[in-house]
Structures are given as C-alpha cells and as structure tokens.
Amino acid sequence: MENKKIYEQKWFIVTMIVLIFPIGLLLMWKSDAFTDKSKKIISGVIAVLVVITLFAPEPPSAESTYEVQAAEITYMTEDTPGADAVYEDAKTYTTALSGEYTIGIAPKDLTSGEETEFTTAQSGNYIAGEDFPVGMYDLEVVSGSGNVMGTNLNEIMGTGDSYFGDLYVAKYDNHYFSEGDTLEVSGVSIKLVPQNNDAFVIMPNTYNVISKQGSGNVIGTGINEIMGEGSAGFEDMYVNRFDNLKLKEGDSFTTNGVVVELQPKESKVLVTEATDPIPGHEQTETLSVSTFGETCEIDSETVECDKLAKYEDLKASLELSKTVTEKVVFENDNYRCMSDDQTVDCDKLYDYDNLVKQIEQKK
C-alpha cells in the first residue's frame, strides 16, 4: 500500500482543523480519509462555532489612558555600619546666640594646646600666631560696642546698653583662628577665652532647625538663612523654621545673633562605626508621576517616596516617558485587568475602581 503524504493523513488534518480550521477544512474535503457525511457534519459544526463567535456579545469592559513622566538615577550608595556599630538616643541641641560648630567634633578637640587668654583694645588690628596663639576661642565683650571682623568673622558686639542693643551680642562661641588669621575690632574691647574644656558637640543627624531667640543669619553646610522674628516692617525677610537639614561629621554650622534649636529627625545616632562596615552598592532610584500621583522605586521595589535619597534630583529631571492604557474586562464572573495589553494584578491599576464602576453601569 502506498504511503500517504503527511498532509493526507487523518491525524494531521484533524490537527489543522483545530489549529487553523480554514486549511484543515480544505485538506479534509480533498482527503478520502473522511466520509462525505463526516465532512458535512464537521463543516457544519465549525460554521456554527464561527457564527456564535462573530455574533456573541463581547464582555463588558472599560479603559482609560494617561501620561506618565519618569526619571531614573543610578548611583553608588555610601558604606553603612555593620552589626557591631554603637548607637545612642538622638538629642536636641540649642546653640549660642552667636557661635561656630563643627558637627561631630567638640571645640576642645580643635584646640592647639597653646591658647592663652587675650584682651584687645577697643580698636585695633591683630594677627593670630603673632599677637595671640593659634587656636579655638570664645569671644566675650569687655567694654564698649562696635564691630568685630576678620578672617571668617563679622559680628556686631557690645554690652547692648545702647538704643540698638538688640543688634549686639555679648559673646561669640567657638571661633578658630588659624596661623595668619586677622582680628579687627572697632569701638569694642573683647576677650579671647581659650576653649580648652568645652565638650559641647552636635552629633551628625538630620534636623529641623527652629529659631528661639534673636534674629540673624544661620549659615553652614546645606543652609544659608535669615532666621528669627525680625524687626517691624521686615518680618517677611525672616524664617522661623528650616526642615530636614542633613549634617554629617565635619560639616559647619554657624549662628549670628540668633539662638536656634536643632530637633533630630532620626531617633538614633551612630556613636562608633562598625569594624567591618557594609560596603556601598550600585542602586537605582525611579520616580514616576501621573494624574494618579507619584510612584517611587528602589531597585524596582516600590517604596515610600521619602525613602528616595535622590528624590529632589529625580523631581527636577522628570520628563514625559510614555502613554499608559489600562483596561478592565468582566468575563466569566471575574475582572481581568490589563496594562498596555499585558495582563496584570488588578491592584496594580491606578484607575481600577473607576473602570469597575464604568463596567457595572454597562451590565
């Protein structure tokens, strides 16, 4: 008996009817493997199924389209302390009316060891290393009122007895004079008091800075503000609060004529680093913004947006990314959810509740 070609064999023809019925029907009618009655029955069943498919009502559905702006930044994270790091409860710090602070370092740790008390005339020019030893000093008023200027120094100091008494400060804390730094006084005599014993230190943390007394400048790493109540008619120039100032060890913080309170945002601060810190790693942060709000991710994991270290940079670099189409179909007593023609979990759709509401109105 002659072997039949594969497209003439019954099993192949049945497979083609199931998979590609027009080709399968053509092969069936040319084949002698089926009786005429079988051919008619199979053709009739397929015709009925085609009609049902063409004229059956589509399941109710609803869709919405929206624009997405997105930005992404990949960077190396910093080393983080290991398990044997030592932490302590964070503290609130109150500064002097005027003074300089180095974050994480006490004034006594910045002294040269050679400091001696030194008193100026009411007016004069002086050089550190020649007229008085290099080192860390508090500046205290002895008599008079006037200007105290020099290298990284510009203060109005005095007893405050004059009509403009609120402009004057009687003490300026923690000023470090390096070799060759200048000190100029005009109208006021001041005393340089060595800072050999002051252990006051502001620990690294993120702080809210609140003005408490006086009005003046607060400057340093990450801040340059005029803070306080301000004088009549100039209130709009002053702010009473500066939030989320991140201060690291070695950063500077200076007050001029205003007392501020530093309120910590983190409840614990690192005192001793781990012997084996966990090395930094490459991290990708993503910010997506649509009419439904913001979505923030770190290494493709959704997080709260305040967890993004680069949030402000991402916000500034947002650009139009794509158009997203969401669709919900009600079939077989269930909701099927799609985003850009990909089936997804329904809780991933921003507009799910609205789309379901539209479908319910169509039923």
C-alpha positions as CSV (number, residue, x, y, z in Angstrom):
1,M,0.0,0.0,0.0
2,E,1.3,3.4,-1.0
3,N,2.3,5.6,2.0
4,K,0.3,8.8,2.2
5,K,1.9,12.2,2.5
6,I,1.7,13.8,5.9
7,Y,-0.9,16.4,4.8
8,E,-3.1,13.5,3.6
9,Q,-3.0,11.7,6.9
10,K,-6.1,11.9,9.1
11,W,-4.3,12.9,12.3
12,F,-2.6,15.8,10.6
13,I,-5.9,17.0,9.0
14,V,-7.7,16.9,12.4
15,T,-4.8,18.9,14.0
16,M,-5.0,21.5,11.3
17,I,-8.8,21.8,11.7
18,V,-8.3,22.5,15.4
19,L,-5.4,24.9,14.9
20,I,-6.0,26.6,11.5
21,F,-9.5,25.5,10.5
22,P,-9.7,27.0,7.0
23,I,-6.7,25.0,5.9
24,G,-7.9,22.0,7.8
25,L,-11.3,22.1,6.1
26,L,-9.7,22.4,2.7
27,L,-7.5,19.3,3.4
28,M,-10.4,17.4,4.8
29,W,-12.6,17.9,1.6
30,K,-9.7,16.8,-0.6
31,S,-9.0,13.8,1.5
32,D,-10.6,10.4,1.1
33,A,-9.9,9.6,4.8
34,F,-13.3,11.1,5.8
35,T,-16.8,10.1,4.5
36,D,-19.0,12.7,2.9
37,K,-21.3,12.6,5.9
38,S,-18.4,13.3,8.3
39,K,-17.2,16.2,6.2
40,K,-20.6,17.8,6.2
41,I,-21.0,17.3,10.0
42,I,-17.6,18.7,10.8
43,S,-18.1,21.7,8.4
44,G,-21.5,22.4,9.9
45,V,-20.2,22.4,13.5
46,I,-17.3,24.7,12.6
47,A,-19.7,27.1,10.7
48,V,-22.0,27.2,13.8
49,L,-19.0,28.0,16.1
50,V,-17.8,30.8,13.7
51,V,-21.3,32.4,13.7
52,I,-21.5,32.2,17.5
53,T,-18.1,33.7,17.8
54,L,-18.8,36.5,15.4
55,F,-22.2,37.5,16.8
56,A,-21.7,36.7,20.5
57,P,-21.7,39.9,22.7
58,E,-18.3,41.0,23.9
59,P,-17.9,41.0,27.7
60,P,-18.3,44.5,29.2
61,S,-15.1,46.4,29.5
62,A,-13.7,49.9,30.2
63,E,-10.4,51.5,29.6
64,S,-8.5,54.7,30.4
65,T,-5.3,56.3,29.1
66,Y,-2.9,58.7,31.0
67,E,0.5,60.1,30.5
68,V,3.5,59.2,32.8
69,Q,6.5,61.3,33.5
70,A,9.5,59.4,34.8
71,A,13.1,59.9,35.9
72,E,15.8,57.4,37.0
73,I,19.1,57.8,38.7
74,T,21.7,55.0,39.3
75,Y,24.5,55.8,41.9
76,M,26.8,54.2,44.4
77,T,25.4,54.2,48.0
78,E,27.7,55.0,50.9
79,D,29.2,52.4,53.2
80,T,26.8,51.6,56.1
81,P,27.7,50.5,59.6
82,G,27.8,46.8,60.4
83,A,26.1,44.9,63.2
84,D,28.7,46.0,65.9
85,A,28.1,49.7,65.4
86,V,27.2,51.6,68.6
87,Y,24.2,54.0,68.6
88,E,22.7,56.3,71.2
89,D,19.4,58.2,71.5
90,A,19.4,61.4,69.4
91,K,19.5,64.7,71.3
92,T,18.1,68.1,70.7
93,Y,20.7,70.9,70.7
94,T,20.4,74.6,71.4
95,T,23.1,76.9,70.1
96,A,24.5,80.1,71.4
97,L,23.2,83.5,70.1
98,S,26.4,83.6,68.0
99,G,28.9,80.8,67.5
100,E,30.5,78.3,65.3
101,Y,30.1,74.5,65.4
102,T,31.8,71.6,63.7
103,I,29.5,68.7,63.5
104,G,30.6,65.6,65.5
105,I,33.6,67.4,67.0
106,A,33.8,69.2,70.4
107,P,35.6,72.6,70.5
108,K,38.2,71.2,72.9
109,D,39.2,68.7,70.3
110,L,40.1,71.5,67.9
111,T,42.4,73.5,70.3
112,S,46.1,73.8,69.6
113,G,47.0,73.4,73.2
114,E,48.9,76.8,73.1
115,E,45.8,79.1,73.7
116,T,46.1,81.8,76.3
117,E,43.5,84.4,77.3
118,F,44.0,87.6,75.3
119,T,42.2,91.0,75.6
120,T,42.1,93.6,72.8
121,A,41.9,97.4,73.0
122,Q,38.6,99.0,71.9
123,S,40.0,99.4,68.4
124,G,42.9,97.6,66.7
125,N,44.1,95.0,64.3
126,Y,45.6,91.7,65.4
127,I,47.1,88.6,63.8
128,A,46.8,85.0,65.1
129,G,50.2,83.5,65.6
130,E,51.8,86.9,66.3
131,D,49.6,88.8,68.7
132,F,47.9,85.7,70.3
133,P,48.3,81.9,69.8
134,V,46.5,80.0,67.1
135,G,43.5,78.0,68.4
136,M,39.9,77.9,69.4
137,Y,38.4,80.7,71.4
138,D,35.2,82.2,72.8
139,L,35.0,86.0,72.1
140,E,33.5,87.9,75.1
141,V,32.8,91.6,75.3
142,V,34.8,93.6,77.9
143,S,33.6,97.1,77.2
144,G,32.1,99.3,74.5
145,S,30.1,98.3,71.5
146,G,31.2,98.0,67.9
147,N,32.3,95.8,65.0
148,V,34.4,92.6,65.3
149,M,35.7,91.5,62.0
150,G,38.5,89.4,60.5
151,T,39.0,86.1,58.8
152,N,35.6,84.3,58.6
153,L,34.3,86.7,61.2
154,N,31.9,89.6,61.0
155,E,29.9,90.5,64.2
156,I,28.4,93.5,66.0
157,M,29.4,93.0,69.6
158,G,28.7,95.0,72.7
159,T,27.0,95.3,76.0
160,G,23.6,96.1,74.5
161,D,23.1,99.3,76.6
162,S,22.6,101.5,73.5
163,Y,19.3,102.2,71.7
164,F,20.2,99.5,69.2
165,G,21.0,97.0,71.9
166,D,19.2,94.1,70.1
167,L,21.8,94.3,67.4
168,Y,24.7,93.4,69.7
169,V,25.9,90.1,71.0
170,A,27.9,89.9,74.2
171,K,29.6,86.6,73.3
172,Y,30.6,84.6,70.3
173,D,31.5,81.0,70.8
174,N,33.9,78.6,69.2
175,H,35.8,80.7,66.7
176,Y,39.0,79.0,65.4
177,F,42.0,81.3,64.5
178,S,44.5,79.7,62.1
179,E,48.0,80.9,61.6
180,G,47.8,84.4,60.0
181,D,44.1,84.9,60.5
182,T,43.2,88.5,61.2
183,L,41.1,90.1,64.0
184,E,39.9,93.6,63.7
185,V,37.9,95.4,66.5
186,S,36.4,98.9,66.3
187,G,34.8,100.6,69.3
188,V,34.7,97.5,71.4
189,S,37.2,95.6,73.6
190,I,36.9,91.8,73.6
191,K,38.5,89.0,75.5
192,L,39.6,85.8,73.8
193,V,38.9,82.9,76.1
194,P,40.5,79.5,75.3
195,Q,38.1,76.7,74.5
196,N,40.2,74.0,76.2
197,N,37.3,72.4,78.2
198,D,34.1,72.8,76.2
199,A,32.8,69.4,75.3
200,F,29.6,70.6,73.6
201,V,29.2,68.7,70.3
202,I,26.3,68.5,67.8
203,M,26.1,64.9,66.6
204,P,25.5,64.0,62.9
205,N,21.8,63.7,62.1
206,T,19.0,65.2,60.1
207,Y,17.5,68.1,62.0
208,N,14.6,70.6,61.9
209,V,16.2,74.0,62.8
210,I,13.8,76.2,64.9
211,S,14.6,79.8,65.9
212,K,14.2,80.5,69.6
213,Q,15.7,83.9,70.4
214,G,17.0,86.9,68.5
215,S,17.3,87.4,64.7
216,G,20.2,86.8,62.4
217,N,22.0,84.6,60.0
218,V,22.3,80.8,60.2
219,I,24.8,79.5,57.7
220,G,26.8,76.4,57.1
221,T,26.8,73.2,55.2
222,G,23.4,73.0,53.4
223,I,21.9,76.1,55.0
224,N,22.1,79.9,54.4
225,E,19.0,81.5,56.1
226,I,18.0,84.7,57.9
227,M,16.1,83.4,60.9
228,G,14.1,84.9,63.8
229,E,11.2,87.2,64.4
230,G,12.7,90.1,62.6
231,S,12.2,93.8,63.2
232,A,8.9,95.6,62.4
233,G,8.4,96.0,58.7
234,F,10.9,93.4,57.8
235,E,9.2,90.2,59.1
236,D,9.0,88.7,55.6
237,M,12.8,88.5,55.4
238,Y,13.0,86.1,58.3
239,V,12.0,82.4,58.7
240,N,11.3,80.6,62.0
241,R,12.0,77.1,60.8
242,F,14.2,75.2,58.4
243,D,13.3,71.5,57.9
244,N,15.4,68.4,57.1
245,L,19.0,69.8,57.3
246,K,21.3,66.8,57.0
247,L,24.5,67.4,58.9
248,K,27.5,65.0,58.6
249,E,30.7,64.8,60.7
250,G,32.9,67.7,59.8
251,D,30.1,69.9,58.5
252,S,30.0,73.5,59.7
253,F,27.1,75.3,61.4
254,T,27.2,79.0,62.4
255,T,24.7,81.3,64.2
256,N,25.0,85.1,64.1
257,G,22.7,86.9,66.5
258,V,20.1,84.1,66.8
259,V,19.6,81.1,69.1
260,V,18.3,78.1,67.3
261,E,17.2,74.6,68.4
262,L,18.2,71.6,66.3
263,Q,15.5,68.9,66.6
264,P,16.6,65.5,65.4
265,K,14.6,63.6,62.7
266,E,16.3,60.3,63.4
267,S,15.8,58.8,66.9
268,K,19.2,57.1,67.0
269,V,22.7,58.4,66.0
270,L,25.9,56.5,65.3
271,V,28.5,56.8,68.0
272,T,31.0,54.2,67.0
273,E,31.2,52.8,63.5
274,A,31.4,49.0,62.9
275,T,34.8,47.4,62.5
276,D,33.5,45.9,59.2
277,P,31.2,48.4,57.5
278,I,28.9,47.1,54.8
279,P,30.2,48.4,51.5
280,G,28.1,50.6,49.3
281,H,26.4,49.2,46.2
282,E,25.0,50.4,42.9
283,Q,21.4,51.5,43.5
284,T,18.8,52.7,41.0
285,E,16.0,55.0,42.1
286,T,13.0,55.7,40.0
287,L,10.2,58.3,40.3
288,S,7.1,58.1,38.1
289,V,4.4,60.8,38.2
290,S,0.9,60.6,36.6
291,T,-2.5,62.1,37.3
292,F,-2.9,59.4,40.0
293,G,0.2,60.6,42.0
294,E,3.8,59.5,42.5
295,T,5.3,56.0,42.4
296,C,8.8,55.6,43.8
297,E,11.0,52.6,43.4
298,I,14.4,51.5,44.7
299,D,16.0,48.7,42.6
300,S,12.5,48.0,41.1
301,E,10.9,47.6,44.5
302,T,8.1,50.1,45.3
303,V,8.9,52.3,48.4
304,E,7.6,55.4,50.1
305,C,8.8,58.4,48.2
306,D,10.6,59.8,51.3
307,K,12.9,56.8,51.2
308,L,14.5,58.1,48.0
309,A,17.8,59.7,48.7
310,K,17.7,61.4,45.2
311,Y,14.1,62.5,45.3
312,E,14.8,66.2,44.7
313,D,17.1,65.3,41.8
314,L,14.6,63.0,40.3
315,K,11.8,65.5,40.6
316,A,13.9,68.1,38.8
317,S,14.7,65.7,35.9
318,L,11.2,64.4,35.2
319,E,10.3,64.1,31.5
320,L,7.5,62.6,29.5
321,S,8.0,58.8,29.5
322,K,5.1,57.1,27.8
323,T,1.3,56.8,27.5
324,V,-0.2,54.0,29.6
325,T,-3.6,52.3,28.7
326,E,-5.4,50.5,31.5
327,K,-8.3,48.1,30.7
328,V,-10.6,46.0,32.8
329,V,-12.8,43.3,31.2
330,F,-15.6,41.4,33.0
331,E,-15.7,37.8,31.8
332,N,-16.6,34.5,33.4
333,D,-17.8,36.4,36.5
334,N,-14.3,37.8,37.1
335,Y,-12.5,41.0,36.3
336,R,-9.5,40.7,34.1
337,C,-7.0,43.6,34.3
338,M,-4.5,44.8,31.6
339,S,-1.9,47.5,31.4
340,D,-0.6,48.2,27.9
341,D,-2.2,44.9,26.7
342,Q,-0.3,42.9,29.4
343,T,-2.4,41.1,32.0
344,V,-1.6,42.3,35.5
345,D,-2.9,42.0,39.0
346,C,-5.9,44.3,39.4
347,D,-4.4,46.1,42.4
348,K,-1.6,47.3,40.1
349,L,-4.0,49.5,38.1
350,Y,-4.2,53.1,39.2
351,D,-7.7,53.6,37.8
352,Y,-9.2,50.2,38.7
353,D,-12.0,51.5,40.9
354,N,-13.2,53.9,38.2
355,L,-13.0,51.3,35.5
356,V,-15.0,48.8,37.5
357,K,-17.6,51.4,38.2
358,Q,-18.0,52.0,34.4
359,I,-18.4,48.3,33.8
360,E,-21.1,47.9,36.5
361,Q,-23.1,50.6,34.7
362,K,-22.9,48.6,31.4
363,K,-24.2,45.4,32.9
